[in-house]
Amino acid sequence: MRSDLFFKVEIEHEPEENPKALGHEIARQILKVYGVRSAELSSFTTSEE
């Protein structure tokens, strides 16, 4: 069986850190999990607190 799971991940980061790059790194780490066939960053938004 195969299922699609969609996650919303909220991160805190320094202003100089690139949220797109962080998202790609999170996706890369998810791919290391057994059984994960694909992971990708589809979009991101940034807001100031």
CHARMM internal coordinates of N, CA and C (Angstrom, degrees):
IC EDIT
DIST 1 N 1 CA 1.4445
DIST 1 CA 1 C 1.5214
ANGL 1 N 1 CA 1 C 109.49
DIST 1 C 2 N 1.3091
ANGL 1 CA 1 C 2 N 115.46
DIHE 1 N 1 CA 1 C 2 N 154.13
DIST 2 N 2 CA 1.4577
ANGL 1 C 2 N 2 CA 121.09
DIHE 1 CA 1 C 2 N 2 CA 175.84
DIST 2 CA 2 C 1.5208
ANGL 2 N 2 CA 2 C 108.26
DIHE 1 C 2 N 2 CA 2 C -136.44
DIST 2 C 3 N 1.3037
ANGL 2 CA 2 C 3 N 116.62
DIHE 2 N 2 CA 2 C 3 N 137.19
DIST 3 N 3 CA 1.4645
ANGL 2 C 3 N 3 CA 122.30
DIHE 2 CA 2 C 3 N 3 CA 178.34
DIST 3 CA 3 C 1.5162
ANGL 3 N 3 CA 3 C 109.47
DIHE 2 C 3 N 3 CA 3 C -129.67
DIST 3 C 4 N 1.3175
ANGL 3 CA 3 C 4 N 117.30
DIHE 3 N 3 CA 3 C 4 N 146.48
DIST 4 N 4 CA 1.4598
ANGL 3 C 4 N 4 CA 122.40
DIHE 3 CA 3 C 4 N 4 CA 174.11
DIST 4 CA 4 C 1.5179
ANGL 4 N 4 CA 4 C 108.33
DIHE 3 C 4 N 4 CA 4 C -97.65
DIST 4 C 5 N 1.3235
ANGL 4 CA 4 C 5 N 116.82
DIHE 4 N 4 CA 4 C 5 N 126.62
DIST 5 N 5 CA 1.4540
ANGL 4 C 5 N 5 CA 122.56
DIHE 4 CA 4 C 5 N 5 CA 178.13
DIST 5 CA 5 C 1.5316
ANGL 5 N 5 CA 5 C 108.05
DIHE 4 C 5 N 5 CA 5 C -116.07
DIST 5 C 6 N 1.3008
ANGL 5 CA 5 C 6 N 117.78
DIHE 5 N 5 CA 5 C 6 N 133.05
DIST 6 N 6 CA 1.4509
ANGL 5 C 6 N 6 CA 122.56
DIHE 5 CA 5 C 6 N 6 CA -179.99
DIST 6 CA 6 C 1.5201
ANGL 6 N 6 CA 6 C 108.62
DIHE 5 C 6 N 6 CA 6 C -115.14
DIST 6 C 7 N 1.3210
ANGL 6 CA 6 C 7 N 116.65
DIHE 6 N 6 CA 6 C 7 N 128.02
DIST 7 N 7 CA 1.4511
ANGL 6 C 7 N 7 CA 122.13
DIHE 6 CA 6 C 7 N 7 CA -177.30
DIST 7 CA 7 C 1.5175
ANGL 7 N 7 CA 7 C 110.69
DIHE 6 C 7 N 7 CA 7 C -119.39
DIST 7 C 8 N 1.3168
ANGL 7 CA 7 C 8 N 115.84
DIHE 7 N 7 CA 7 C 8 N 144.19
DIST 8 N 8 CA 1.4575
ANGL 7 C 8 N 8 CA 121.95
DIHE 7 CA 7 C 8 N 8 CA 167.88
DIST 8 CA 8 C 1.5135
ANGL 8 N 8 CA 8 C 105.78
DIHE 7 C 8 N 8 CA 8 C -106.61
DIST 8 C 9 N 1.3079
ANGL 8 CA 8 C 9 N 117.27
DIHE 8 N 8 CA 8 C 9 N 123.51
DIST 9 N 9 CA 1.4564
ANGL 8 C 9 N 9 CA 122.08
DIHE 8 CA 8 C 9 N 9 CA -178.49
DIST 9 CA 9 C 1.5199
ANGL 9 N 9 CA 9 C 108.05
DIHE 8 C 9 N 9 CA 9 C -119.77
DIST 9 C 10 N 1.3156
ANGL 9 CA 9 C 10 N 116.46
DIHE 9 N 9 CA 9 C 10 N 122.80
DIST 10 N 10 CA 1.4580
ANGL 9 C 10 N 10 CA 121.70
DIHE 9 CA 9 C 10 N 10 CA 178.25
DIST 10 CA 10 C 1.5189
ANGL 10 N 10 CA 10 C 107.90
DIHE 9 C 10 N 10 CA 10 C -105.97
DIST 10 C 11 N 1.3295
ANGL 10 CA 10 C 11 N 116.44
DIHE 10 N 10 CA 10 C 11 N 125.19
DIST 11 N 11 CA 1.4646
ANGL 10 C 11 N 11 CA 121.11
DIHE 10 CA 10 C 11 N 11 CA -177.46
DIST 11 CA 11 C 1.5277
ANGL 11 N 11 CA 11 C 109.75
DIHE 10 C 11 N 11 CA 11 C -122.25
DIST 11 C 12 N 1.3044
ANGL 11 CA 11 C 12 N 115.50
DIHE 11 N 11 CA 11 C 12 N 156.01
DIST 12 N 12 CA 1.4572
ANGL 11 C 12 N 12 CA 122.53
DIHE 11 CA 11 C 12 N 12 CA 170.04
DIST 12 CA 12 C 1.5148
ANGL 12 N 12 CA 12 C 106.58
DIHE 11 C 12 N 12 CA 12 C -107.78
DIST 12 C 13 N 1.3237
ANGL 12 CA 12 C 13 N 115.77
DIHE 12 N 12 CA 12 C 13 N 137.84
DIST 13 N 13 CA 1.4581
ANGL 12 C 13 N 13 CA 119.50
DIHE 12 CA 12 C 13 N 13 CA -179.17
DIST 13 CA 13 C 1.5203
ANGL 13 N 13 CA 13 C 109.96
DIHE 12 C 13 N 13 CA 13 C -151.02
DIST 13 C 14 N 1.2996
ANGL 13 CA 13 C 14 N 115.17
DIHE 13 N 13 CA 13 C 14 N 162.56
DIST 14 N 14 CA 1.4586
ANGL 13 C 14 N 14 CA 121.68
DIHE 13 CA 13 C 14 N 14 CA 177.89
DIST 14 CA 14 C 1.5276
ANGL 14 N 14 CA 14 C 109.08
DIHE 13 C 14 N 14 CA 14 C -73.17
DIST 14 C 15 N 1.3321
ANGL 14 CA 14 C 15 N 118.16
DIHE 14 N 14 CA 14 C 15 N 151.59
DIST 15 N 15 CA 1.4661
ANGL 14 C 15 N 15 CA 121.12
DIHE 14 CA 14 C 15 N 15 CA -178.83
DIST 15 CA 15 C 1.5289
ANGL 15 N 15 CA 15 C 113.67
DIHE 14 C 15 N 15 CA 15 C -56.11
DIST 15 C 16 N 1.3231
ANGL 15 CA 15 C 16 N 116.99
DIHE 15 N 15 CA 15 C 16 N -32.42
DIST 16 N 16 CA 1.4723
ANGL 15 C 16 N 16 CA 119.54
DIHE 15 CA 15 C 16 N 16 CA -178.18
DIST 16 CA 16 C 1.5331
ANGL 16 N 16 CA 16 C 113.07
DIHE 15 C 16 N 16 CA 16 C -80.02
DIST 16 C 17 N 1.3309
ANGL 16 CA 16 C 17 N 117.95
DIHE 16 N 16 CA 16 C 17 N -11.41
DIST 17 N 17 CA 1.4646
ANGL 16 C 17 N 17 CA 121.18
DIHE 16 CA 16 C 17 N 17 CA 178.55
DIST 17 CA 17 C 1.5314
ANGL 17 N 17 CA 17 C 109.90
DIHE 16 C 17 N 17 CA 17 C -79.92
DIST 17 C 18 N 1.3034
ANGL 17 CA 17 C 18 N 115.21
DIHE 17 N 17 CA 17 C 18 N 140.58
DIST 18 N 18 CA 1.4573
ANGL 17 C 18 N 18 CA 122.30
DIHE 17 CA 17 C 18 N 18 CA -177.92
DIST 18 CA 18 C 1.5371
ANGL 18 N 18 CA 18 C 109.69
DIHE 17 C 18 N 18 CA 18 C -88.49
DIST 18 C 19 N 1.3469
ANGL 18 CA 18 C 19 N 118.78
DIHE 18 N 18 CA 18 C 19 N 114.14
DIST 19 N 19 CA 1.4636
ANGL 18 C 19 N 19 CA 119.84
DIHE 18 CA 18 C 19 N 19 CA -177.94
DIST 19 CA 19 C 1.5279
ANGL 19 N 19 CA 19 C 113.07
DIHE 18 C 19 N 19 CA 19 C -63.04
DIST 19 C 20 N 1.3188
ANGL 19 CA 19 C 20 N 117.26
DIHE 19 N 19 CA 19 C 20 N -31.34
DIST 20 N 20 CA 1.4674
ANGL 19 C 20 N 20 CA 120.00
DIHE 19 CA 19 C 20 N 20 CA 177.61
DIST 20 CA 20 C 1.5282
ANGL 20 N 20 CA 20 C 110.28
DIHE 19 C 20 N 20 CA 20 C -65.12
DIST 20 C 21 N 1.3162
ANGL 20 CA 20 C 21 N 116.97
DIHE 20 N 20 CA 20 C 21 N -43.64
DIST 21 N 21 CA 1.4676
ANGL 20 C 21 N 21 CA 121.23
DIHE 20 CA 20 C 21 N 21 CA 178.25
DIST 21 CA 21 C 1.5250
ANGL 21 N 21 CA 21 C 110.61
DIHE 20 C 21 N 21 CA 21 C -64.62
DIST 21 C 22 N 1.3268
ANGL 21 CA 21 C 22 N 117.07
DIHE 21 N 21 CA 21 C 22 N -40.31
DIST 22 N 22 CA 1.4609
ANGL 21 C 22 N 22 CA 120.36
DIHE 21 CA 21 C 22 N 22 CA 177.37
DIST 22 CA 22 C 1.5277
ANGL 22 N 22 CA 22 C 110.23
DIHE 21 C 22 N 22 CA 22 C -62.63
DIST 22 C 23 N 1.3290
ANGL 22 CA 22 C 23 N 117.31
DIHE 22 N 22 CA 22 C 23 N -41.62
DIST 23 N 23 CA 1.4591
ANGL 22 C 23 N 23 CA 120.85
DIHE 22 CA 22 C 23 N 23 CA 178.18
DIST 23 CA 23 C 1.5130
ANGL 23 N 23 CA 23 C 112.40
DIHE 22 C 23 N 23 CA 23 C -62.10
DIST 23 C 24 N 1.3297
ANGL 23 CA 23 C 24 N 116.45
DIHE 23 N 23 CA 23 C 24 N -40.78
DIST 24 N 24 CA 1.4668
ANGL 23 C 24 N 24 CA 119.45
DIHE 23 CA 23 C 24 N 24 CA 178.46
DIST 24 CA 24 C 1.5269
ANGL 24 N 24 CA 24 C 111.04
DIHE 23 C 24 N 24 CA 24 C -66.31
DIST 24 C 25 N 1.3183
ANGL 24 CA 24 C 25 N 117.35
DIHE 24 N 24 CA 24 C 25 N -35.98
DIST 25 N 25 CA 1.4693
ANGL 24 C 25 N 25 CA 120.61
DIHE 24 CA 24 C 25 N 25 CA 177.03
DIST 25 CA 25 C 1.5212
ANGL 25 N 25 CA 25 C 111.05
DIHE 24 C 25 N 25 CA 25 C -66.80
DIST 25 C 26 N 1.3265
ANGL 25 CA 25 C 26 N 117.38
DIHE 25 N 25 CA 25 C 26 N -40.63
DIST 26 N 26 CA 1.4680
ANGL 25 C 26 N 26 CA 120.43
DIHE 25 CA 25 C 26 N 26 CA 176.61
DIST 26 CA 26 C 1.5220
ANGL 26 N 26 CA 26 C 109.84
DIHE 25 C 26 N 26 CA 26 C -61.53
DIST 26 C 27 N 1.3356
ANGL 26 CA 26 C 27 N 117.58
DIHE 26 N 26 CA 26 C 27 N -43.99
DIST 27 N 27 CA 1.4691
ANGL 26 C 27 N 27 CA 121.01
DIHE 26 CA 26 C 27 N 27 CA 178.10
DIST 27 CA 27 C 1.5275
ANGL 27 N 27 CA 27 C 110.68
DIHE 26 C 27 N 27 CA 27 C -61.44
DIST 27 C 28 N 1.3399
ANGL 27 CA 27 C 28 N 117.22
DIHE 27 N 27 CA 27 C 28 N -40.30
DIST 28 N 28 CA 1.4729
ANGL 27 C 28 N 28 CA 120.91
DIHE 27 CA 27 C 28 N 28 CA 178.92
DIST 28 CA 28 C 1.5234
ANGL 28 N 28 CA 28 C 110.42
DIHE 27 C 28 N 28 CA 28 C -62.00
DIST 28 C 29 N 1.3216
ANGL 28 CA 28 C 29 N 116.93
DIHE 28 N 28 CA 28 C 29 N -40.94
DIST 29 N 29 CA 1.4572
ANGL 28 C 29 N 29 CA 120.66
DIHE 28 CA 28 C 29 N 29 CA 179.25
DIST 29 CA 29 C 1.5345
ANGL 29 N 29 CA 29 C 111.23
DIHE 28 C 29 N 29 CA 29 C -67.24
DIST 29 C 30 N 1.3140
ANGL 29 CA 29 C 30 N 117.00
DIHE 29 N 29 CA 29 C 30 N -38.31
DIST 30 N 30 CA 1.4670
ANGL 29 C 30 N 30 CA 120.83
DIHE 29 CA 29 C 30 N 30 CA 178.73
DIST 30 CA 30 C 1.5240
ANGL 30 N 30 CA 30 C 110.05
DIHE 29 C 30 N 30 CA 30 C -62.35
DIST 30 C 31 N 1.3274
ANGL 30 CA 30 C 31 N 117.73
DIHE 30 N 30 CA 30 C 31 N -36.64
DIST 31 N 31 CA 1.4683
ANGL 30 C 31 N 31 CA 120.98
DIHE 30 CA 30 C 31 N 31 CA 179.84
DIST 31 CA 31 C 1.5261
ANGL 31 N 31 CA 31 C 112.47
DIHE 30 C 31 N 31 CA 31 C -62.50
DIST 31 C 32 N 1.3268
ANGL 31 CA 31 C 32 N 117.37
DIHE 31 N 31 CA 31 C 32 N -20.57
DIST 32 N 32 CA 1.4628
ANGL 31 C 32 N 32 CA 120.77
DIHE 31 CA 31 C 32 N 32 CA 179.02
DIST 32 CA 32 C 1.5235
ANGL 32 N 32 CA 32 C 112.20
DIHE 31 C 32 N 32 CA 32 C -75.39
DIST 32 C 33 N 1.3281
ANGL 32 CA 32 C 33 N 117.22
DIHE 32 N 32 CA 32 C 33 N -14.68
DIST 33 N 33 CA 1.4649
ANGL 32 C 33 N 33 CA 121.62
DIHE 32 CA 32 C 33 N 33 CA -178.54
DIST 33 CA 33 C 1.5302
ANGL 33 N 33 CA 33 C 108.63
DIHE 32 C 33 N 33 CA 33 C -75.43
DIST 33 C 34 N 1.3133
ANGL 33 CA 33 C 34 N 116.41
DIHE 33 N 33 CA 33 C 34 N 134.56
DIST 34 N 34 CA 1.4568
ANGL 33 C 34 N 34 CA 121.86
DIHE 33 CA 33 C 34 N 34 CA -179.03
DIST 34 CA 34 C 1.5183
ANGL 34 N 34 CA 34 C 111.20
DIHE 33 C 34 N 34 CA 34 C -55.79
DIST 34 C 35 N 1.3049
ANGL 34 CA 34 C 35 N 116.89
DIHE 34 N 34 CA 34 C 35 N 131.04
DIST 35 N 35 CA 1.4544
ANGL 34 C 35 N 35 CA 121.97
DIHE 34 CA 34 C 35 N 35 CA 174.83
DIST 35 CA 35 C 1.5213
ANGL 35 N 35 CA 35 C 114.12
DIHE 34 C 35 N 35 CA 35 C 91.03
DIST 35 C 36 N 1.3354
ANGL 35 CA 35 C 36 N 118.45
DIHE 35 N 35 CA 35 C 36 N -10.54
DIST 36 N 36 CA 1.4628
ANGL 35 C 36 N 36 CA 119.59
DIHE 35 CA 35 C 36 N 36 CA 177.95
DIST 36 CA 36 C 1.5245
ANGL 36 N 36 CA 36 C 108.52
DIHE 35 C 36 N 36 CA 36 C -78.95
DIST 36 C 37 N 1.3270
ANGL 36 CA 36 C 37 N 116.26
DIHE 36 N 36 CA 36 C 37 N 120.73
DIST 37 N 37 CA 1.4504
ANGL 36 C 37 N 37 CA 121.63
DIHE 36 CA 36 C 37 N 37 CA -176.22
DIST 37 CA 37 C 1.5185
ANGL 37 N 37 CA 37 C 112.88
DIHE 36 C 37 N 37 CA 37 C -94.11
DIST 37 C 38 N 1.3172
ANGL 37 CA 37 C 38 N 117.42
DIHE 37 N 37 CA 37 C 38 N -28.95
DIST 38 N 38 CA 1.4606
ANGL 37 C 38 N 38 CA 120.22
DIHE 37 CA 37 C 38 N 38 CA 175.65
DIST 38 CA 38 C 1.5244
ANGL 38 N 38 CA 38 C 110.04
DIHE 37 C 38 N 38 CA 38 C -155.88
DIST 38 C 39 N 1.3110
ANGL 38 CA 38 C 39 N 115.88
DIHE 38 N 38 CA 38 C 39 N 153.37
DIST 39 N 39 CA 1.4592
ANGL 38 C 39 N 39 CA 123.06
DIHE 38 CA 38 C 39 N 39 CA 176.50
DIST 39 CA 39 C 1.5127
ANGL 39 N 39 CA 39 C 106.93
DIHE 38 C 39 N 39 CA 39 C -152.51
DIST 39 C 40 N 1.3114
ANGL 39 CA 39 C 40 N 116.92
DIHE 39 N 39 CA 39 C 40 N 135.92
DIST 40 N 40 CA 1.4496
ANGL 39 C 40 N 40 CA 119.48
DIHE 39 CA 39 C 40 N 40 CA -179.75
DIST 40 CA 40 C 1.5216
ANGL 40 N 40 CA 40 C 110.35
DIHE 39 C 40 N 40 CA 40 C -151.58
DIST 40 C 41 N 1.3223
ANGL 40 CA 40 C 41 N 114.69
DIHE 40 N 40 CA 40 C 41 N 154.00
DIST 41 N 41 CA 1.4539
ANGL 40 C 41 N 41 CA 121.26
DIHE 40 CA 40 C 41 N 41 CA 173.55
DIST 41 CA 41 C 1.5235
ANGL 41 N 41 CA 41 C 106.88
DIHE 40 C 41 N 41 CA 41 C -91.06
DIST 41 C 42 N 1.3125
ANGL 41 CA 41 C 42 N 117.08
DIHE 41 N 41 CA 41 C 42 N 116.74
DIST 42 N 42 CA 1.4714
ANGL 41 C 42 N 42 CA 119.50
DIHE 41 CA 41 C 42 N 42 CA -177.68
DIST 42 CA 42 C 1.5195
ANGL 42 N 42 CA 42 C 111.57
DIHE 41 C 42 N 42 CA 42 C -91.39
DIST 42 C 43 N 1.3254
ANGL 42 CA 42 C 43 N 118.44
DIHE 42 N 42 CA 42 C 43 N -32.29
DIST 43 N 43 CA 1.4576
ANGL 42 C 43 N 43 CA 121.54
DIHE 42 CA 42 C 43 N 43 CA 177.98
DIST 43 CA 43 C 1.5182
ANGL 43 N 43 CA 43 C 109.39
DIHE 42 C 43 N 43 CA 43 C -168.82
DIST 43 C 44 N 1.3287
ANGL 43 CA 43 C 44 N 115.64
DIHE 43 N 43 CA 43 C 44 N 168.80
DIST 44 N 44 CA 1.4541
ANGL 43 C 44 N 44 CA 119.96
DIHE 43 CA 43 C 44 N 44 CA 174.11
DIST 44 CA 44 C 1.5179
ANGL 44 N 44 CA 44 C 108.86
DIHE 43 C 44 N 44 CA 44 C -152.45
DIST 44 C 45 N 1.3185
ANGL 44 CA 44 C 45 N 115.68
DIHE 44 N 44 CA 44 C 45 N 156.09
DIST 45 N 45 CA 1.4553
ANGL 44 C 45 N 45 CA 122.68
DIHE 44 CA 44 C 45 N 45 CA 173.21
DIST 45 CA 45 C 1.5141
ANGL 45 N 45 CA 45 C 108.26
DIHE 44 C 45 N 45 CA 45 C -128.95
DIST 45 C 46 N 1.3067
ANGL 45 CA 45 C 46 N 116.66
DIHE 45 N 45 CA 45 C 46 N 152.59
DIST 46 N 46 CA 1.4555
ANGL 45 C 46 N 46 CA 121.48
DIHE 45 CA 45 C 46 N 46 CA 179.48
DIST 46 CA 46 C 1.5186
ANGL 46 N 46 CA 46 C 108.54
DIHE 45 C 46 N 46 CA 46 C -124.99
DIST 46 C 47 N 1.3278
ANGL 46 CA 46 C 47 N 116.60
DIHE 46 N 46 CA 46 C 47 N 135.53
DIST 47 N 47 CA 1.4640
ANGL 46 C 47 N 47 CA 120.50
DIHE 46 CA 46 C 47 N 47 CA 176.50
DIST 47 CA 47 C 1.5137
ANGL 47 N 47 CA 47 C 109.24
DIHE 46 C 47 N 47 CA 47 C -137.37
DIST 47 C 48 N 1.3048
ANGL 47 CA 47 C 48 N 115.60
DIHE 47 N 47 CA 47 C 48 N 147.49
DIST 48 N 48 CA 1.4586
ANGL 47 C 48 N 48 CA 121.48
DIHE 47 CA 47 C 48 N 48 CA 176.39
DIST 48 CA 48 C 1.5124
ANGL 48 N 48 CA 48 C 108.08
DIHE 47 C 48 N 48 CA 48 C -90.71
DIST 48 C 49 N 1.3162
ANGL 48 CA 48 C 49 N 117.58
DIHE 48 N 48 CA 48 C 49 N 139.45
DIST 49 N 49 CA 1.4785
ANGL 48 C 49 N 49 CA 120.76
DIHE 48 CA 48 C 49 N 49 CA 179.93
DIST 49 CA 49 C 1.4981
ANGL 49 N 49 CA 49 C 110.70
DIHE 48 C 49 N 49 CA 49 C -83.20
END
COOR INIT
IC SEED 1 N 1 CA 1 C
IC BUILD
